[in-house]
Amino acid sequence: MTSVKDRVISIIAEKGAVDKSLLHPEAKIEQLGIDSLGMVESIFAIEEAFGVSVPFNANQPGEGGFDISSVGSIITSVEALIAART
């Protein structure tokens, strides 16, 4: 079974068109060159993959409580959504 971390990294790599080897927890999303469309597609894919609803607004990405500043923060936020679901 694939871990949440590995699955999130795979989704961001695919949807954000970024080499998977660059995606480590400390990697900052803005430094990876992922555009807003890639981020939105990543969020939709995460919702589908994990059966969660991500509180993310593309027009106001800093609001909603879902931290997209780094790969690690996204992983932590997804894990929290999964835990809250059960």
Secondary structure, 3 states (H helix, E strand, C coil): CCCHHHHHHHHHHHHHCCCHHHCCCCCEHHHHCCCHHHHHHHHHHHHHHHCCCCCCCCCCCCCCCCCCCEHHHHHHHHHHHHHHHC
